[in-house]
């Protein structure tokens, strides 16, 4: 029953194209998120809204999905393309090859002025510094350092960007 309620509120209602952005933001705030910006249509949130922090000036395009089992922080003035997936749950694998069905949360941190291209996937534990561009379809693991363009599976630094003066 709790899952059905969560799905209804955070997927069907929150992502509804019939709701204005300010109403979507209000729903997130009411649920305990630190939302200084709103979300786009088709937005889906799994996990706890209290684990979600969205900075000011953030643009989330349509059909973005966030799994907030652990904290997800999105810095100010970041743009997230359509159908981006942000995941925080991970399953440990034992020495005998068996995976643990109980998820372990690993936080995801996205810095300020980051641009994430369409259909990129941000995996548990990823840390993206400020001023980074991530190519469409990239799979992000680990730490992406500032002033770079990243792409591929897994995402690798493709080229440097000039530091702002």
Order of alpha helices (4+ residues) and beta strands (2+ residues): alpha-alpha-beta-beta-beta-beta-beta-beta-beta-beta-beta-beta-beta-beta-beta-beta-beta-beta-beta-beta-beta
